[in-house]
Amino acid sequence: MTIQTLDISPVGRVEGDLDVRVDIEDGYVVNAWTHAELFRGFEVILRGKDPQAGLIVTPRICGICGGSHLTCASWALDTAWGTEVPRNAILARNLGQIVETIQSIPRHFYALYAIDLTHRKYRSSRFYEEATRRFGAFTGTSYELGVTIAAKPVEIYALLGGQWPHSSYMEINWRIAYIVRICQDRCNHSLAFP
């Protein structure tokens, strides 16, 4: 049997363009390749800068997953400096990460991925009309609902981080860390987890 090659380019804005090539033989994938064209260059941008710049710069590189970059930058500095992070600070970081992930799922699907299904190159698909009705940018019935739902977790994130996107609430601030340690006993009662 002959091998059919399927080239998918780009794959619906996977936080940057991704090209996929798949070889199919007898209905089975026998080989696959991915090629990511987007290089963000966090390390290049931060080269020669104060290490704490990662707390400010990395969350601003991405408009969807800035909290993830902030979390990674924070933990990297904590590890490098041997910081003892108070339990409530860890809980606040984790809550921020959780709600950003929850908002990211519908936002990524409806606002970044699904609208690509309405591209004219998919007109020959029997699902094109339905995809256009549901996922059309700004007008699609599911698009509007998905973007609206994605806003709710952002409200929680903003309570923790002061704003979303581009929050820097995880930055190391010894005065805040001192206050958190003083209040930790009282706070632990309100954030008690087994």
Secondary structure, 3 states (H helix, E strand, C coil): CCCEEEEECCCCCCCCCEEEEEEEECCEEEEEEEEECCCCCHHHHHCCCCCCHHHHHHHHHCCCCHHHHHHHHHHHHHHHHCCCCCHHHHHHHHHHHHHHHHHHHHHHHHHHHHHHHHCHHHCCCCCHHHHHHHHCCCCCHHHHHHHHHHHHHHHHHHHHHCCCCCCCCCCCCHHHHHHHHHHHHHHHHHCCCC
